[in-house]
Amino acid sequence: HFVTHITFSIITKIATMSNLAFLSLIFTIFISTSNAISQCNGPCKTWDDCDGQLICISGKCNDDPNVGTKTCKSSPPSVPSPTPTNTCRPSGTVNCNGVHPIYRCSPPVTSSTPAQLTFNDFSRGGDGGGPSSCDGQYHDNNERIVALSTGWFAGRSRCGKMIRIRANNGKTVTAKVVDECDSTMGCDAEHAFQSPCKNNIVDGSIAVWRALGLDTNLGIVPVTWSMV
């Protein structure tokens, strides 16, 4: 009986080990099979390695050109944002050295905003009229400073901000916003009895003109500008 008991125990252990080995084999096959299914651009060796209607092309799962699927089709390239439309229109006219349109807006500000650079004297008694709107002070014209049209001045929100101006000769300069070039009124002492500004003016000191290598006798030149 003792021998029989030992024999039965050995047979039971062998059976148990066999079952474990079989289960281990099934589990390994299941895992291998699961990992064998590759998605788009996944690694593969044969078509069976790829999911769905994907096929193995150059070691990666991809759409079957014969079927015409678009599962792995790359997303279309991003389209650059369109240039903002200039919707700024005159809000009336004023009789000041002739009839002039008045503007409370300016063209959209972009990374390269077209403008007209004019020349301004920011010192006391200069052609700028009263003191600067931002700080109530007059300024030395050796400072690189500008006034912006009403719309760009944006209710003093750009006071003290730096802008970058680029001339057509390729030269650039940074300048500080200190004043408004009023596009809504003129012909009074505050505005040196001048006509209202156009709505696309960057009014620069002589230091700005010199830094750009421009002749102030020109009076007005096309430039582009952006915020720094």
C-alpha positions as CSV (number, residue, x, y, z in Angstrom):
1,H,0.0,0.0,0.0
2,F,2.9,2.3,0.8
3,V,4.4,1.8,-2.7
4,T,1.0,2.3,-4.3
5,H,0.5,5.5,-2.4
6,I,4.0,6.8,-3.5
7,T,3.2,5.9,-7.1
8,F,-0.1,7.7,-7.1
9,S,1.5,10.8,-5.6
10,I,4.2,10.8,-8.4
11,I,1.5,10.4,-11.1
12,T,-0.5,13.3,-9.5
13,K,2.5,15.6,-9.5
14,I,3.4,14.7,-13.1
15,A,-0.2,15.4,-14.2
16,T,-0.2,18.7,-12.3
17,M,3.1,19.8,-13.9
18,S,1.8,18.8,-17.3
19,N,-1.3,20.9,-16.8
20,L,0.8,23.9,-15.7
21,A,3.1,23.5,-18.7
22,F,0.1,23.3,-21.0
23,L,-1.6,26.4,-19.5
24,S,1.7,28.2,-19.7
25,L,2.0,27.3,-23.4
26,I,-1.5,28.5,-24.1
27,F,-0.9,31.8,-22.2
28,T,2.4,32.4,-24.1
29,I,0.6,31.7,-27.4
30,F,-2.2,34.1,-26.5
31,I,0.2,36.9,-25.5
32,S,2.3,36.4,-28.6
33,T,-0.8,36.5,-30.8
34,S,-2.1,39.6,-29.0
35,N,1.2,41.4,-29.5
36,A,1.4,40.3,-33.1
37,I,-1.5,42.6,-34.2
38,S,0.1,46.0,-35.1
39,Q,-1.8,49.2,-35.7
40,C,-0.9,51.9,-38.3
41,N,2.9,52.2,-38.7
42,G,3.5,49.4,-36.2
43,P,6.3,46.9,-36.8
44,C,5.5,43.8,-38.9
45,K,7.0,41.0,-40.8
46,T,4.0,39.6,-42.5
47,W,0.5,40.7,-43.4
48,D,-0.8,38.7,-40.4
49,D,1.0,41.0,-38.1
50,C,-1.2,43.9,-39.1
51,D,-4.7,44.8,-37.8
52,G,-7.8,44.9,-39.9
53,Q,-7.2,45.6,-43.6
54,L,-3.7,46.9,-43.0
55,I,-0.8,45.2,-44.8
56,C,2.9,45.0,-44.1
57,I,4.9,47.5,-46.3
58,S,8.6,47.9,-45.7
59,G,8.3,46.6,-42.1
60,K,5.4,48.8,-41.1
61,C,1.6,48.3,-41.1
62,N,-0.1,50.5,-43.6
63,D,-3.1,50.9,-45.8
64,D,-3.6,48.5,-48.7
65,P,-3.4,50.6,-51.9
66,N,-5.4,48.0,-53.8
67,V,-8.3,48.3,-51.3
68,G,-8.1,52.1,-51.0
69,T,-8.5,52.3,-47.2
70,K,-7.5,55.5,-45.5
71,T,-7.0,54.2,-41.9
72,C,-3.4,55.4,-41.8
73,K,-3.8,58.5,-43.9
74,S,-1.8,61.3,-42.4
75,S,-3.7,64.4,-41.3
76,P,-3.7,67.3,-43.8
77,P,-1.0,69.9,-43.3
78,S,-2.0,72.8,-41.2
79,V,-3.2,75.8,-43.1
80,P,-1.7,79.2,-42.0
81,S,-4.2,81.6,-40.6
82,P,-5.4,84.1,-43.1
83,T,-4.3,87.7,-42.9
84,P,-6.9,89.6,-40.8
85,T,-9.3,91.6,-43.0
86,N,-9.1,95.3,-42.6
87,T,-12.7,96.3,-41.7
88,C,-11.7,99.8,-40.4
89,R,-13.8,102.5,-42.0
90,P,-14.1,106.3,-41.3
91,S,-16.5,107.3,-38.6
92,G,-17.2,110.7,-40.0
93,T,-15.3,113.8,-41.3
94,V,-13.9,117.0,-39.8
95,N,-13.3,120.3,-41.5
96,C,-9.7,121.0,-40.6
97,N,-7.4,122.5,-43.3
98,G,-9.9,120.9,-45.7
99,V,-12.3,118.1,-45.1
100,H,-10.6,115.0,-43.6
101,P,-12.0,111.6,-42.6
102,I,-11.8,110.7,-38.9
103,Y,-11.0,107.2,-37.7
104,R,-11.4,105.6,-34.3
105,C,-9.9,102.4,-35.6
106,S,-6.8,101.3,-37.5
107,P,-5.9,98.3,-39.7
108,P,-5.3,95.0,-37.9
109,V,-1.9,94.6,-36.1
110,T,0.1,91.6,-37.4
111,S,3.7,90.4,-37.3
112,S,4.3,92.8,-40.2
113,T,1.8,95.7,-40.1
114,P,2.0,98.1,-43.0
115,A,2.2,101.7,-42.0
116,Q,3.4,105.2,-42.9
117,L,6.3,106.6,-40.9
118,T,6.0,110.3,-40.3
119,F,8.4,112.7,-38.5
120,N,7.5,114.3,-35.2
121,D,9.1,116.7,-32.8
122,F,8.3,115.5,-29.3
123,S,10.0,118.4,-27.5
124,R,8.3,121.5,-25.9
125,G,7.3,123.9,-28.7
126,G,7.7,121.2,-31.3
127,D,5.2,120.3,-34.1
128,G,3.8,117.6,-31.8
129,G,1.7,120.2,-30.0
130,G,0.9,119.3,-26.4
131,P,2.9,116.9,-24.1
132,S,2.8,113.1,-24.8
133,S,-0.5,111.4,-23.9
134,C,1.1,108.6,-22.1
135,D,3.0,110.5,-19.4
136,G,2.1,114.2,-19.8
137,Q,5.7,114.9,-20.5
138,Y,7.7,116.4,-23.4
139,H,10.5,114.2,-24.7
140,D,14.0,114.5,-26.0
141,N,14.0,113.7,-29.8
142,N,17.2,111.7,-29.3
143,E,15.0,109.1,-27.7
144,R,13.7,106.4,-30.0
145,I,10.0,107.1,-29.5
146,V,6.8,107.1,-31.5
147,A,3.2,108.1,-31.5
148,L,0.6,105.7,-33.0
149,S,-2.7,106.4,-34.8
150,T,-5.7,106.3,-32.5
151,G,-6.7,102.8,-33.3
152,W,-3.2,101.4,-32.8
153,F,-2.8,103.5,-29.7
154,A,-5.8,101.6,-28.3
155,G,-6.8,104.0,-25.5
156,R,-3.3,104.2,-24.0
157,S,-3.0,100.4,-23.7
158,R,0.2,100.5,-25.7
159,C,1.8,103.2,-23.6
160,G,5.4,102.3,-22.8
161,K,5.3,99.3,-25.0
162,M,8.1,98.6,-27.5
163,I,7.5,98.2,-31.2
164,R,9.8,97.1,-33.9
165,I,9.8,99.1,-37.1
166,R,11.3,97.9,-40.4
167,A,12.1,100.1,-43.3
168,N,12.1,99.0,-47.0
169,N,16.0,99.3,-46.9
170,G,15.9,96.3,-44.5
171,K,17.0,98.2,-41.4
172,T,15.0,97.8,-38.2
173,V,14.7,99.8,-34.9
174,T,12.8,99.3,-31.7
175,A,11.0,102.3,-30.3
176,K,8.8,103.1,-27.3
177,V,5.2,104.3,-27.6
178,V,4.7,107.5,-25.8
179,D,1.9,109.3,-27.6
180,E,-1.2,109.2,-29.8
181,C,-1.3,110.4,-33.3
182,D,-4.9,111.5,-33.1
183,S,-7.1,110.3,-36.0
184,T,-10.3,111.8,-34.6
185,M,-9.6,115.6,-34.3
186,G,-7.1,118.3,-35.1
187,C,-6.8,122.1,-35.8
188,D,-6.3,123.1,-32.2
189,A,-3.4,124.0,-29.9
190,E,-3.2,120.5,-28.5
191,H,-2.6,119.1,-32.0
192,A,-0.4,122.0,-33.2
193,F,-3.3,123.1,-35.5
194,Q,-2.6,120.1,-37.7
195,S,-5.1,117.9,-39.6
196,P,-6.1,114.6,-38.0
197,C,-3.7,111.8,-38.5
198,K,-4.5,109.0,-40.9
199,N,-5.3,105.7,-39.3
200,N,-2.0,104.0,-40.3
201,I,0.6,106.3,-38.9
202,V,3.7,105.6,-36.9
203,D,5.0,109.1,-36.0
204,G,8.7,108.8,-35.1
205,S,11.3,111.0,-33.5
206,I,14.4,112.0,-35.5
207,A,16.3,109.2,-33.6
208,V,14.0,106.6,-35.1
209,W,14.5,108.0,-38.6
210,R,18.3,108.1,-38.2
211,A,18.4,104.5,-36.9
212,L,16.5,103.4,-40.0
213,G,18.9,105.4,-42.3
214,L,16.0,107.6,-43.6
215,D,16.0,111.2,-44.7
216,T,13.5,113.2,-42.6
217,N,13.1,115.6,-45.6
218,L,11.0,112.8,-47.2
219,G,8.4,113.5,-44.5
220,I,6.6,110.2,-44.9
221,V,7.8,106.7,-46.0
222,P,6.2,103.2,-46.0
223,V,7.3,100.9,-43.2
224,T,6.0,97.8,-41.4
225,W,5.9,97.4,-37.6
226,S,5.0,94.8,-35.0
227,M,5.0,94.5,-31.2
228,V,8.3,93.4,-29.6
